[in-house]
Amino acid sequence: MPDEPFDTDPGIDADLAALLAEPALWEPVDAALEDAVVAAISAESAPAGVVVPITRSRPRLVAAAAAVVLVVLAVGAVLSIRETSAPAGIELALEPTELAPTATGLVSIDDTPLGTRLVLSVSGLPPAANDQYYEAWLRTGPEAGVSAGTFHLRGGDGEIELWAGVTAEDYPLFTITIQDEADPESSGRVVLRGRVAE
Amino acid sequence: MREVYQRYGGAIQTVARSMTREPELVAEIVQQTFVKAWRAAATFEEGRDLAPWLYTIARRTAVDALRREMRPTAGDHEPEVDVAVTTLSFERTWEIHEVRRALDDLPAEEREVVRLSHLVGLSHPQIADRMGIPVGTVKSRSARAHKRLAVALGHLADPPSAANRRPGPDVVVGEE
């Protein structure tokens, strides 16, 4: 009985069969990179003066990894994934409110020489109505905030790049409101929110 | 963190690899992804699925890295313009991510049968010869593996909808 080719397997469609032929899917995990990742993270909580830059030179990363691990062990540092505050290059998960309970979001916040760059990924937020839009804010609290831009999501979920002229350090509360076109002031109707750890 | 890397590193590496063929850039993307995730860990709710969150960070990190690499002024002077990056879609790289995770979850002997079949292009008798096992064993491993893959990747088979478009970060956190 001849072999049946895998692409006729009832559980595997042609698209998946094509994907399975991609070499990238089969490349082994880079073991040296694991050490580099752990070292870089160790450096985040290492004592002042111990710096492991994110670099593209793998041998140097591995060497730095060993050095940092030794230093961290020497001072008895205990790594805790929840101990970090949020330095530059923040990834902030957003919490939905009762106005959009199924929405989720993640915003990447980078302090650049041009201003604060925010890249927002959302899902579960409905497209804004034709006379409405969403507005992103960096705020100190409910009373004071700076707009980071507007969007409508009528093309579906995705990534939205926004910019603000204030920093997340000074304005740590990030919110998204649903706005009416007739009123440019903040509506106060928050659909997603998150706060940068201080 | 090693445990997280060992569990998700393969999928993150595959996402990076699907977006650039430059090995050093792949390594940089993978490293930055886990560093960013660690920095944001305080905002991640325990018990949630880590994979979509890590995936979102990885893809964005890759896009940023590619954009930086493609800038015409990436040399010694200040960047003047931003550059649009054309790459695989959000959904496509998510599929790749999920397939890699499903492959990583297969038992090693079943995974090898799938690899030899789809990547190397061997027939069942050739796989049997290569692995030194009966053809019947190859067939049974293949059948089990494909069944596992079909189950693990069932959420990718349906048409895109709000319900099965899982690439979004499925995380909710408190304000503090």
Interface residues (C-beta under 8 A of the other chain):
Chain A: D3 F6 D9 G11 I12 D13 L16 A17 L19 L20 A21 E22 P23 A24 L25 W26 E27 P28 V29 D30 L33 E34 A36 V37 V38 A40 I41 E44 I54 T55 R56 S57 R58 L61 L79 I81 R82 T84 S85 A86 P87 G89 I90 E91 L92 A93 L94 E95 P96 T104 G105 L106 S108 V119 S121 V122 S123 G124 D157 G158 E159 L173 R193 G194 R195 A197
Chain B: M1 R2 Y5 Q6 G9 G10 Q13 T14 R17 S18 E24 L25 A27 E28 V30 Q31 Q32 F34 V35 K36 A37 W38 R39 A40 A41 A42 T43 F44 E45 W53 T56 I57 R60 V63 D64 F90 E95 I96 V99 R100 L103 V114 R115 S117 H118 L119 G121 S123 H124 P125 K139 S142 A143 H146 K147 L149 A150 L153 L156 A157 A162 R165 P167 G168 P169 D170 V171 V172 V173 G174 E175 E176
